[in-house]
Amino acid sequence: MSEFTIAREETETGGRYVTTVNGHEAEMTFSKAGETRMIIDHTGVPRELGGMGVGVALVERAVLDARKAGIKIIPLCPFAKAQIEKHPEWQDVLQ
């Protein structure tokens, strides 16, 4: 797992993963699709944090949480989709 401290904020219909690095906030938002699926719909990383692996860490955290909860991920966000495709070891959580 990454060296970033990532919090998961959740509502009844979705939520986000968020981390603050060097005073800049990065997030990845998701929606719940029933009890067994999560739709990752957006990843936002400020330019100041580019190249640090923050976005990858957010996706990794969602993958680990999905495994733990026994749910599948539908990656509508192009960044999340690309990262899961680059990591074959994460593809077990794909819907």
Residue pairs with C-beta under 8 A, 6 or more apart in sequence:
1 57
1 60
1 61
1 64
2 53
2 56
2 57
2 60
2 61
3 57
4 19
4 21
4 53
4 54
4 57
5 19
6 17
6 18
6 19
6 57
6 58
6 61
7 17
7 18
7 19
8 15
8 16
8 17
8 61
8 65
9 15
9 16
9 17
9 18
12 32
13 31
13 32
14 29
14 30
14 31
14 32
15 29
15 30
16 27
16 28
16 29
16 30
17 27
17 28
17 30
17 58
17 61
17 62
18 25
18 26
18 27
18 28
19 25
19 26
19 27
19 54
19 57
19 58
20 26
21 49
21 52
21 54
22 48
22 49
24 46
24 48
24 49
25 46
26 43
26 44
26 45
26 46
26 49
26 54
26 55
26 58
27 42
27 43
27 44
27 58
28 40
28 42
28 43
28 44
28 55
28 58
28 59
28 62
28 77
28 80
29 40
29 41
29 42
29 43
30 38
30 39
30 40
30 41
30 62
31 38
31 39
31 41
32 38
32 39
33 39
33 74
35 71
36 70
36 71
36 72
37 71
37 72
37 73
37 74
37 95
38 62
38 66
38 71
38 72
38 73
38 74
39 73
39 74
39 75
39 76
40 59
40 62
40 73
40 74
40 75
40 76
40 77
40 80
41 76
41 77
42 77
43 55
43 58
43 59
43 77
43 79
43 80
45 54
45 55
45 58
55 79
55 83
56 83
59 79
59 80
59 83
59 84
59 90
60 90
62 73
62 80
63 73
63 84
63 87
63 90
63 93
66 72
66 73
66 93
67 92
67 93
71 93
72 93
72 94
72 95
73 80
73 84
73 93
73 94
73 95
74 94
74 95
75 81
75 84
75 94
83 90
84 90
84 91
84 93
84 94
85 91
